[in-house]
Amino acid sequence: MKSISQTTALSHLDPLVLLEAELGVGLQRYWQSAGKILCDSPVQLIEPDRATLSLQRNFFSALFMYSYYRVGIAKDRRILYAAVNQCLRGMVTGCDNILDDEYKKTLETDLPQQARRFRSVLDIMVSDRILTEILLAYCLANDQPLDKIVQASRASLHALLQSGAQEASEEGGVSERLRSDDILTKIHHYKTGVLFQCTWAIPAVFEDALSPTALAVQEALYSIGMGCQILDDMVDIMSDLRENRHNYVLSVVFHEEPPDVWQRLESQVELSAPADGFYADYPELHARVKAKALQFLEGGLQELFFSHHDFLVQPAVAFIAGRIGVQLGQD
């Protein structure tokens, strides 16, 4: 997907083109602040390339931007929140990298590529400082009380900690395999559903009054997050079983399928077999869990978009599923 406008031949529709441009300005603000912070330090920033700033790499950020537009938030604050969300993304990605012992890039610097733990630590530290700097600049330029920076900082931390606390509960493995409905309400609710709503924690501090539509779009983002997490669980079924983590698909198999299906899954894990082979043997199971994910995802996107943009729903679903690693139309 090159862009929302290119994919759907909507380059003549100002709002969609405008939001993509505003997102680019917000991302540039984040990187410019990072460059100033790291200037004259032992670590130097490498300017982002076009791919880093592309819509493919920032698709969820575009959805968050659309949610602000849908509610009628002014342009200057939409751009501010785009930069803010990149800060939150840097913190969340950095933490996930450390917990998962991997490195998904937020900032590009001259640090050695193999120093992935410290690169993640740097992403967190710099993103936190960018957040303070851009909020301070906004408050000074718009005669806003500086106490709002403290409020916003606390609000964003508290919002992120709901997801973080859930992740922390799985670090040593889980003691029981919850039922699938409990996975949704007790685990994924915090892990990803509420996490997608974190992008509204700081706007709630700076916006004087929000219309009832704001609650609706936050619920839409929640549903999108839940759908994404189930798709992610489909991809991670083998690693989550190996590492004894909560997983919606594992709970469905354990509690709702005949015992031999669970036994087959355990044997596949022992052989380090890919998930595709297991799903090929149980296509009905694969179709059922995918349908559950798409129910959340499609419902959330339909609620998020204006009715005259509802043709964006299916392209967005296809892009998100493909990015996570689930191909549609195979059942």
C-alpha positions in Angstrom: 0.0 0.0 0.0 1.7 3.1 -1.2 -0.6 5.6 0.5 -4.3 5.9 1.4 -4.8 8.2 -1.5 -2.9 6.2 -4.1 -4.3 2.9 -3.1 -7.9 4.1 -3.5 -7.4 6.6 -6.3 -8.5 9.4 -4.0 -5.8 12.0 -4.6 -8.6 14.6 -5.3 -10.0 14.2 -1.8 -8.4 16.9 0.3 -8.9 15.4 3.8 -7.0 12.2 3.0 -4.1 13.9 1.3 -4.0 16.5 4.0 -3.8 14.0 6.8 -1.0 12.2 5.1 0.9 15.5 4.8 0.3 16.4 8.4 1.5 13.1 9.6 4.8 13.7 7.6 5.2 17.1 9.4 4.6 15.5 12.8 7.2 12.8 12.1 9.7 15.3 10.9 9.2 17.3 14.1 10.0 14.2 16.1 13.2 13.6 14.1 14.3 17.2 14.2 13.9 17.3 18.0 15.9 14.1 18.2 18.7 15.7 16.2 18.8 18.7 18.5 18.9 16.6 21.6 21.7 14.4 20.3 23.7 17.2 18.8 27.2 17.4 20.4 26.6 14.2 22.2 28.7 11.0 21.8 25.9 9.5 19.7 24.9 11.1 16.4 21.5 10.8 14.7 21.4 9.6 11.1 18.7 11.4 9.1 15.7 9.2 8.2 15.2 8.0 4.7 12.0 8.2 2.7 11.0 4.6 3.7 11.2 5.5 7.4 8.7 8.3 6.9 6.5 6.4 4.4 2.9 5.5 5.1 3.8 1.8 5.0 6.0 2.3 8.1 3.5 4.6 9.8 0.1 3.2 8.9 -1.3 2.9 12.4 -0.1 6.5 13.1 -2.2 7.5 10.1 -5.2 5.8 11.6 -4.7 7.7 14.8 -4.4 11.0 12.8 -7.7 10.1 11.2 -9.3 9.7 14.6 -8.3 13.3 15.5 -9.7 14.6 12.2 -12.9 12.6 12.7 -13.5 14.5 16.0 -12.6 17.9 14.5 -9.4 18.6 16.3 -7.5 21.5 14.8 -4.6 21.1 12.3 -1.9 22.4 14.6 -2.8 20.0 17.4 -3.2 17.1 15.0 0.4 17.6 13.9 1.4 18.0 17.6 -0.2 14.7 18.4 1.4 13.0 15.5 4.8 13.9 17.0 3.6 12.9 20.4 2.5 9.5 19.2 5.9 8.9 17.6 7.4 9.5 21.1 5.0 7.0 22.6 5.8 4.6 19.8 9.6 5.0 20.5 9.1 4.2 24.2 6.8 1.2 23.6 9.0 -0.2 20.8 12.1 0.2 22.9 10.5 -1.6 25.8 9.2 -4.4 23.5 12.7 -4.8 22.0 14.3 -5.3 25.4 11.6 -7.7 26.6 11.8 -9.7 23.3 15.5 -9.5 22.9 15.2 -8.0 19.4 15.6 -4.6 17.7 12.9 -2.9 15.7 14.3 0.5 14.8 12.8 3.8 16.0 15.8 6.1 15.7 18.8 5.5 13.4 22.2 6.5 15.0 25.8 5.8 14.5 25.8 3.2 17.4 27.0 -0.3 16.3 24.2 -2.4 14.9 24.9 -5.2 17.4 24.4 -2.9 20.4 20.7 -3.5 20.1 19.9 -3.4 23.8 21.5 0.0 24.2 19.9 1.2 21.0 16.6 0.4 22.5 17.5 2.2 25.7 18.5 5.2 23.7 15.2 5.2 21.8 13.3 5.2 25.0 15.4 8.0 26.6 15.4 10.2 23.6 11.7 9.7 22.9 10.9 10.7 26.5 12.9 13.9 26.1 11.4 14.7 22.8 7.9 14.4 24.3 8.9 17.0 27.0 10.5 19.4 24.5 7.6 19.4 22.0 5.0 19.8 24.6 7.0 22.7 26.2 7.3 24.4 22.8 3.6 24.1 22.2 2.7 25.4 25.6 5.0 28.4 25.3 3.8 29.2 21.7 0.1 29.0 22.6 0.1 30.5 26.1 -0.8 27.2 27.7 0.0 26.6 31.4 3.2 24.6 31.8 1.4 22.4 34.3 -0.2 20.7 31.3 3.1 19.2 30.4 3.2 17.4 33.8 -0.4 16.3 33.4 0.2 15.0 29.9 3.4 13.2 31.0 1.6 11.4 33.8 -1.5 10.7 31.7 0.5 9.0 28.9 2.6 7.0 31.4 -0.5 5.8 33.3 -2.1 4.8 29.9 1.0 2.9 28.8 1.4 1.2 32.1 -1.9 -0.7 31.7 -0.4 -2.5 28.8 3.0 -2.7 30.4 1.7 -4.3 33.6 0.0 -7.0 31.6 3.2 -7.7 29.7 5.1 -7.9 33.0 2.7 -10.6 34.2 3.9 -12.9 31.5 7.6 -12.5 31.8 8.0 -15.7 33.9 5.4 -17.7 31.9 1.8 -18.2 32.7 0.4 -20.6 35.3 -2.8 -21.5 33.5 -4.3 -21.6 30.0 -7.2 -19.2 30.2 -10.4 -19.7 28.2 -10.6 -17.7 24.9 -13.2 -15.2 26.2 -11.0 -14.5 29.3 -8.0 -13.9 27.0 -10.0 -11.2 25.3 -11.3 -9.5 28.5 -8.4 -10.0 30.9 -5.3 -10.1 28.6 -5.8 -8.6 25.2 -8.0 -5.8 26.6 -4.9 -4.4 28.2 -2.1 -5.7 25.9 -3.4 -4.1 22.8 -7.0 -2.8 23.0 -6.2 -0.2 25.6 -2.8 0.4 24.1 -4.4 1.6 20.9 -6.4 4.1 23.0 -3.2 5.6 24.6 -3.0 8.0 21.7 -5.9 9.9 23.2 -4.3 10.3 26.7 -2.5 13.5 25.8 -5.2 15.0 23.6 -7.6 14.6 26.6 -5.3 17.0 28.5 -5.0 19.7 25.8 -8.5 19.6 24.2 -11.0 21.9 26.0 -14.0 19.8 25.2 -14.4 16.7 23.2 -17.6 15.6 21.4 -19.3 12.3 22.0 -17.6 11.2 18.8 -14.3 11.1 20.6 -15.5 8.2 22.7 -16.7 6.4 19.6 -13.4 6.7 17.8 -11.5 5.5 20.9 -13.8 2.4 20.9 -13.1 2.0 17.2 -9.3 2.1 17.9 -9.8 -0.4 20.7 -11.5 -2.9 18.3 -8.7 -2.4 15.8 -6.2 -3.2 18.4 -8.0 -6.3 19.5 -8.2 -7.5 15.9 -4.5 -6.9 15.4 -3.6 -8.9 18.5 -5.6 -11.9 17.5 -3.9 -11.9 14.1 -0.6 -11.6 15.9 -1.5 -14.6 18.0 -2.2 -16.6 14.9 1.3 -15.9 13.7 2.9 -16.4 17.1 1.1 -19.6 18.1 4.3 -21.7 18.1 6.6 -19.3 19.9 3.9 -18.4 22.5 3.4 -22.1 23.3 7.2 -22.6 23.5 7.5 -19.6 25.8 4.3 -20.3 27.8 2.6 -17.1 27.0 -1.1 -16.2 26.7 -2.4 -16.6 23.2 -6.0 -16.5 21.9 -5.5 -19.3 19.4 -3.8 -21.5 22.0 -6.8 -21.0 24.4 -9.2 -21.9 21.6 -7.3 -25.1 20.8 -6.8 -26.1 24.5 -10.4 -25.5 25.6 -12.6 -25.8 22.5 -10.9 -28.4 20.3 -10.6 -32.2 20.8 -7.5 -33.2 22.9 -5.7 -34.7 19.9 -5.5 -31.2 18.3 -3.6 -29.9 21.3 -1.4 -32.9 21.3 -0.7 -32.3 17.6 0.2 -28.7 18.3 2.6 -29.7 21.1 4.3 -32.2 18.8 4.7 -29.5 16.1 6.4 -27.2 18.6 8.8 -29.9 19.6 9.7 -30.4 16.0 10.1 -26.6 15.5 7.5 -26.8 12.7 6.0 -23.6 11.3 2.5 -22.6 12.2 1.4 -22.9 8.5 1.7 -26.6 8.6 -0.5 -26.9 11.7 -3.2 -24.6 10.2 -3.1 -26.6 7.0 -4.2 -29.6 8.9 -7.0 -27.7 10.7 -8.4 -25.2 8.2 -11.7 -24.8 10.0 -9.9 -23.7 13.1 -7.8 -21.3 11.1 -10.8 -19.8 9.4 -12.7 -19.5 12.8 -10.0 -17.6 14.6 -9.2 -15.4 11.6 -13.0 -14.6 11.3 -12.9 -13.5 15.0 -9.9 -11.2 14.3 -11.6 -9.7 11.2 -14.8 -9.1 13.1 -12.9 -6.8 15.5 -10.7 -5.2 12.8 -13.5 -4.6 10.2 -15.9 -3.3 12.9 -13.3 -0.9 14.3 -12.4 0.5 10.9 -16.0 0.9 9.8 -16.6 2.8 13.1 -13.5 4.9 12.6 -14.0 6.1 9.0 -16.7 8.5 7.9 -19.3 6.7 5.9 -18.1 8.3 2.7 -14.7 6.7 3.3 -16.0 3.2 4.1 -14.4 1.9 0.9 -11.1 2.3 2.8 -12.1 -0.5 5.2 -11.1 -3.5 3.1 -7.8 -2.1 1.7 -6.9 -1.2 5.3 -7.8 -4.7 6.6 -5.7 -6.3 3.9 -2.7 -4.1 4.6 -2.8 -4.7 8.3 -3.3 -8.4 8.0 -0.5 -8.7 5.5 1.8 -6.6 7.6 1.2 -8.9 10.6 1.8 -11.9 8.5 -1.8 -13.3 7.9 -2.9 -13.7 4.3 -6.6 -13.2 3.6 -8.7 -15.2 1.3 -7.0 -18.6 1.8 -9.8 -20.4 3.7 
